[in-house]
Amino acid sequence: GIVLELLKEAMISKLGDTKGFLIDGYPQELKDAEEFESKIGEPKLVLCLDCSAETLSSQSSENTETTEDRVESYCQASNPLIAYYESRTQLCKVDAEGTQEDVFLEICKTIDSFLK
């Protein structure tokens, strides 16, 4: 609830100055998405950086076992969220298997095509 209230306050304070908001890492679970929609509104676009568990694991500096556990937990929690947004046609998957620069360019292209 605290994160959602902080997001809401920050978004309201910038409403006249922006075309939209990019919220990184939220929501992480389906219940968070439903609460966001009920208190703030439905997102117009949801980006999903689509990559393998191996790619996700390689981004961590933690030990391998801890990283694998976290990646598995993240994937399990995010699958219902991804399905939820796919069913509502708000989800755009971005191939995140390339270099950081390639992924950034793909994100920019996705957002640009959505704004047109």
KAQUINOR-V616626 format. One record per residue. N is the residue number from 1. RES is the residue in three letters. PSI is psi in whole degrees, 0 to 359 (NA if undefined). OMEGA is omega in whole degrees, -180 to 180 (* if undefined). D_CENTER is the distance of its C-alpha to the mean C-alpha in whole Angstrom. Layout:
n={N,N}
res={RES,RES}
psi={PSI,PSI}
omega={OMEGA,OMEGA}
d_center={D_CENTER,D_CENTER}
//
This chain:
n={1,2,3,4,5,6,7,8,9,10,11,12,13,14,15,16,17,18,19,20,21,22,23,24,25,26,27,28,29,30,31,32,33,34,35,36,37,38,39,40,41,42,43,44,45,46,47,48,49,50,51,52,53,54,55,56,57,58,59,60,61,62,63,64,65,66,67,68,69,70,71,72,73,74,75,76,77,78,79,80,81,82,83,84,85,86,87,88,89,90,91,92,93,94,95,96,97,98,99,100,101,102,103,104,105,106,107,108,109,110,111,112,113,114,115,116}
res={GLY,ILE,VAL,LEU,GLU,LEU,LEU,LYS,GLU,ALA,MET,ILE,SER,LYS,LEU,GLY,ASP,THR,LYS,GLY,PHE,LEU,ILE,ASP,GLY,TYR,PRO,GLN,GLU,LEU,LYS,ASP,ALA,GLU,GLU,PHE,GLU,SER,LYS,ILE,GLY,GLU,PRO,LYS,LEU,VAL,LEU,CYS,LEU,ASP,CYS,SER,ALA,GLU,THR,LEU,SER,SER,GLN,SER,SER,GLU,ASN,THR,GLU,THR,THR,GLU,ASP,ARG,VAL,GLU,SER,TYR,CYS,GLN,ALA,SER,ASN,PRO,LEU,ILE,ALA,TYR,TYR,GLU,SER,ARG,THR,GLN,LEU,CYS,LYS,VAL,ASP,ALA,GLU,GLY,THR,GLN,GLU,ASP,VAL,PHE,LEU,GLU,ILE,CYS,LYS,THR,ILE,ASP,SER,PHE,LEU,LYS}
psi={323,315,316,318,319,318,314,313,315,319,316,320,340,8,319,347,5,159,343,185,143,115,115,124,13,136,157,343,159,319,326,319,316,320,320,312,323,329,333,312,170,132,148,330,137,123,137,117,108,114,168,162,326,316,317,314,324,345,354,149,3,172,158,315,316,317,314,320,317,318,316,316,317,314,317,319,326,338,313,326,316,314,320,310,329,319,338,4,31,354,130,118,134,127,116,28,350,197,165,321,317,317,316,315,321,319,314,316,319,313,316,316,328,323,343,NA}
omega={-178,180,-179,178,177,176,-178,179,-180,-179,180,-178,-177,-173,-178,-172,-171,174,-178,-177,173,-179,-176,173,179,-2,178,180,-178,-180,177,179,180,179,178,-179,-179,-176,-176,-180,-178,177,178,-176,175,178,176,176,-172,178,-179,175,179,178,177,-179,-177,-179,-176,176,180,179,-171,-177,178,-180,180,178,-180,179,179,178,179,-179,179,-179,-174,-179,177,179,178,179,179,-179,175,-179,-179,179,177,-172,171,178,179,179,-176,-179,-177,177,179,179,178,180,178,180,177,178,179,179,-180,-180,179,-179,178,-176,-177,*}
d_center={18,19,15,15,18,17,14,17,20,18,17,20,22,20,21,24,22,19,18,15,12,9,7,6,5,6,7,8,11,12,14,12,11,14,15,13,15,18,18,16,16,14,11,13,10,6,5,5,7,10,13,16,16,19,16,14,17,19,16,18,21,22,25,24,24,22,19,20,20,17,15,17,16,12,13,15,12,9,12,13,10,9,13,13,11,13,16,15,15,12,9,10,10,11,13,12,16,18,19,16,18,18,14,14,16,15,12,14,16,14,13,17,18,16,18,21}
//
